[in-house]
Amino acid sequence: MKMSNHYLDSAIQTFRKVVILMPNNADSWNHLGICFQGDGKILKNRKYYFDRARDIHLWKKDTPILLKHDE
């Protein structure tokens, strides 16, 4: 499904705020990865977000967070 850039950028901003406020929310990390997958141009970060969601879900614990800055 293709989203317009406006909606996709808005979703990315929203999920980034959520993961900052709630770093152990696996769903938000997963949705952030989906947003980056849909973006098509920022593919390198999506694996990090999917892995973070998986770690929270599987081990039910906090894992190190290395926030990446926009390029």
Secondary structure, DSSP 8 states (H G I E B T S, - for coil): ----HHHHHHHHHHHHHHHHH-TT-HHHHHHHHHHHHHHSS--TTHHHHHHHHHHHHHH-S----------
